[in-house]
Amino acid sequence: MEMPDFIDVFGPDPTGGLREMRNLDIALRMIREAIEDCAPPGAVPSREYMMPEPWLEAEALVRGIYTIAYGKPGNE
């Protein structure tokens, strides 16, 4: 799968991209809080150990959701 061009994703205004990344980070933090409230301890890796890439954070959150739904970690 080919990654879209920066301009295609964020438009010609680079500050718009920064705003979108900030909004994405805020949304992921809110989702993380909700998952941590429902999931057993350790189901979602601590944010301090995550890389800043949002797709890695999203992957960890999906594993937490999987743990809530199926009672076992999503990486098994």
C-alpha positions as CSV (number, residue, x, y, z in Angstrom):
1,M,0.0,0.0,0.0
2,E,1.4,3.3,-1.0
3,M,1.4,6.2,1.4
4,P,-0.4,9.3,0.3
5,D,1.5,12.4,-0.5
6,F,1.8,14.9,2.4
7,I,-0.1,17.6,0.4
8,D,-2.9,15.2,-0.3
9,V,-3.3,14.4,3.3
10,F,-2.7,17.7,5.0
11,G,-3.3,20.3,2.2
12,P,-1.0,23.1,1.2
13,D,-1.0,24.6,4.7
14,P,1.6,22.8,6.8
15,T,0.2,24.3,10.0
16,G,-3.1,22.5,9.2
17,G,-1.2,19.3,9.4
18,L,0.3,20.1,12.8
19,R,-3.2,21.0,14.0
20,E,-4.5,17.6,12.7
21,M,-1.7,15.8,14.4
22,R,-2.4,17.6,17.7
23,N,-6.1,16.7,17.4
24,L,-5.2,13.1,16.6
25,D,-3.0,12.9,19.7
26,I,-5.8,14.4,21.9
27,A,-8.2,11.8,20.5
28,L,-5.9,8.9,21.1
29,R,-5.3,10.1,24.7
30,M,-9.1,10.2,25.3
31,I,-9.5,6.7,23.8
32,R,-6.6,5.5,25.9
33,E,-8.2,6.8,29.1
34,A,-11.5,5.1,28.3
35,I,-9.8,1.8,27.5
36,E,-7.6,2.0,30.7
37,D,-10.8,2.5,32.7
38,C,-12.3,-0.8,31.4
39,A,-9.3,-3.0,30.7
40,P,-7.4,-5.0,33.3
41,P,-4.1,-3.6,34.4
42,G,-1.3,-4.1,31.9
43,A,-3.7,-4.6,28.9
44,V,-2.5,-1.4,27.4
45,P,1.3,-0.6,27.5
46,S,2.1,2.6,29.4
47,R,2.2,5.6,27.2
48,E,5.8,6.3,28.3
49,Y,6.9,3.2,26.5
50,M,5.1,4.0,23.2
51,M,6.7,5.6,20.3
52,P,5.3,8.9,19.1
53,E,3.9,7.4,15.9
54,P,0.1,7.4,16.1
55,W,-0.3,4.1,14.4
56,L,1.8,2.4,17.1
57,E,-0.4,4.0,19.8
58,A,-3.5,2.9,17.9
59,E,-2.2,-0.6,17.7
60,A,-1.7,-0.7,21.5
61,L,-5.2,0.6,22.0
62,V,-6.7,-2.1,19.7
63,R,-4.9,-4.7,21.8
64,G,-6.5,-3.2,24.9
65,I,-10.0,-3.3,23.3
66,Y,-9.3,-6.9,22.3
67,T,-8.5,-7.7,25.9
68,I,-11.7,-6.2,27.1
69,A,-13.8,-8.0,24.5
70,Y,-12.1,-11.5,24.7
71,G,-10.4,-11.5,28.1
72,K,-7.0,-12.1,26.6
73,P,-4.3,-9.9,25.1
74,G,-4.7,-9.1,21.4
75,N,-1.2,-10.2,20.5
76,E,-1.8,-13.9,21.2
